[in-house]
Amino acid sequence: MAQAQAAPQLTAQSREDLRCSAAFAIVALEQSGGDALEGWPPLAVRGKTFFADSGERAMKEGALTREQVRDLIAEQVQALQTAPDPDKALSALAGPCLARLDATVPPLIAPTLKQCAAILGLAYNEVHAREGMSTSAQDLKTLESVLSSREREAIIAAGGSGDDADRTLAQAREAMAAEAADGKGGVDKYDIARCYEFAKPQEKSHY
C-alpha cells in the first residue's frame, strides 16, 4: 500500500507528530460531544492547528500527498481505537503529546470580560451578516449584551463613569477587530470557553 511504503520515509519525530494528531482528533471529537476527558485541555482549536502543521511537515519531508498523510493519521486513529484498552492507550499519549503541542502551538489566552464582550460582538456581526437575525445571531447578541453590561457594572463599581465604561468597551472592540484582521490567529488565540463561563447566570439572577 502507498501509505505503508510512505511511513518509513518519515523521521521518528514526524511519525510521533502524526500519532499525536490522531490522539488530538479523537479527543477533540469526544469534547465536541460534551465529554471532558481527564488530562486533556480543549483541543478544538490548538489540536486542529497541530494536526494541520504536522500534516504539512510530513508532506514535505516524505514527499507525500495530502491523501497519503491523511491515511497515515487514519491508521493511527484505528490503532488507538482498537487497542486492547483504548482509554489507556489514549491516556498514555496525553503527557508526551501535550508537551509537543505546547512547544509548537501556544496555549490559548484567557480573555478578560471586556475581551469576551468584544469577541462575541464580532461573532454576532459575522453570523448576522451571513444569516440575518437567526437564532444563533440572537443568542450571540444576548451574550454580548450580558458581558458588556457586566463589564460596565464592574467599571462603575470601581469608581469609573458610564462614559469610562463605554470607552473601555469600544477600545476592546477595536483592538479585537484589529487582531481578527491581522491574519495571526485573531480571536482563535483566545479560550472562548471562558467567555461562556463569564456569561453564565449569576446566583439569584436571571441576568
N, C-alpha and C positions, 0 to 999 in steps of 0.2 A: 504493500500500500504506500502511496506517496507520503502520507503523514508519518508512517513508521520509518521510512527511509530518511525523512527530514529531521527527525528528532536528534540523531547523533550529530548533526551539523551545528547544533546549538551548544553554547557553553553551559556548564552546570548552573551558573547563576541565572541564565535565561530560562532554563528548564524549571528552576525553582520559582522564578517570577511567574511563569505560566501556571504552575501548580497553585501559587498563592492567588493568582487571578481567578482560578477555578473556585478556590475556597471563598473568595470575596463574592463571587457571583452567587454561590449557594446561600451565603449568609444574607446578602442584600435581598434575595428573593424571599427568604424567611421573614426578614424585617419588614418588607413591603406588605406582608400579610398580617402584620401586627405582632409577630413573635420577637421578643427581645432575647437574643441568645447571650448567655452569660459569657463574659470575657471579650465580647466584640463590641466596638463602638459603631455608631451609624455609618453605613458604607455606601449609601445610595449615590453620593457624590464622589467621595475620595476613592472608593473602590472602583467606580467606573473610570476615573482618571487613571488609576494604576493599571487597570485592565487594558485600556486603550494604549497607554505608553509602553507597556510591556509587549503588547502585540506588535506595535510599530518597530520596536527594537529587534524582536525576533524575526520579523520580515526582512529587515536589512541585514542582520547578522547571518541568517541562514539562507538568504535569497529565496524566501518562501512567499507564497501568495497569501492573501488575506484568508482565503478559504482553508489553506493548509494550517495556518496558525489557529483558526477557529476550531478545526478538527482536533488539533493537539490539546487545546483547552477542554474541549468536549470529552476527550479521553480521560483527562484528569478529573473532571466532574464525575464521570461514570465510575472511575476508580474509587473516589471518595464515597460515593453513594452506595457502592456495592461492597465496601469493606466489611469485614466481619462485625465491626462495631462502628457504623458511620459517624455517630456523635463523637466517639472518642477520637476517631481519625481526624475529624474536623477540628476538634478542640486542640489537638496536638499541634496544629498549624497556627493557632492564634498568636503565640509568642513570637516565633520567627517571622511570620508573615506581617504582623503588625509592626515589627521592627523595620522591615523593608518598606512598609507603607510610610511610616513616619520619616524615614530617611529620604524618601523621594516625593511624597505628596504632603505638604504642610497640614497639620491638624486644622480643623475648622475653627474659625474665630468665633468666640462667644459674643454675639451682638448685644448692645445696650438696648434699653427700652426705646429710646428715640430712633436708633438704627433699625429696630424691628418695625416701628411705625413706618419708616421710610421704605423698607424692603417690601412690606405688604402693600404699601401705596403703589409702588412700582409694579408689583404683581397684579394689582387691581387694574391699573392702566393698561397693561398688556392684555389681560383677559377681556376687559371691556372693549378694547379696540378690535379684538378678534370675534367676540361673541355677543357684544352688546350687554345689556343688563341681565345676564344669565344668572342662574342660581349660584354658580361659582364666583361670578363677579360680585354679586350681592354679599356673599359670605366674606370675601376678601375686603370689601369696603367696610363691612361691620367690624371686622377685626382691626383694620387700620384705624377706624374711628375710636375703638376701645383703647388701643395702645396710645394714640395721640392724646386722648382725654386723660389717661393715667400719667403720661409724661407731663402734661400741662399742670395737673394737680400736684405732682411732685415738685415742680419748679416753683409753683406758687407757695406751697407749704414750706419750701426752703427760703422764702423771702423774696422770690422773684415776682415780677408782674406778669399780667396776661400778655403784654407785648413781648416780654422776655421769652415767654413760652412759645409764642408764635414764631419769633425769630429763631429760636433754637430748633424747632421742628422744621422750619423752612431750610435752615442750613444743613440739617441732617438729610433732608430730601435731595438737596442739590449735590451734596457730597456723594450720596449713594448713587444718584443718577450718573455722576461723573465716573464712578467706579464701574458701573454697569456698561459704560460706553468705552472704557479704556482697553477692552479686549484682554485683560489679565485676570480673569476669574470673576470679577464683579461680585454680585450677591452670592455666587456659588462658593465664595470663600467663607461664608458665614454658616453657623449652625442654626438653620431655620427652625429646628425643633424647639429651640429656646424661645423663639417668638410666640409659638403656640402655648408654651408654658406661661409666658407673660400675659397671654390673653385669656387664661382660664378665669372663670367667675371667682370673684373674691368671696371670702366667707361672709355669709349673711348678706349677700348681694346678688342682684340679677343684672349686674353691670351698672 
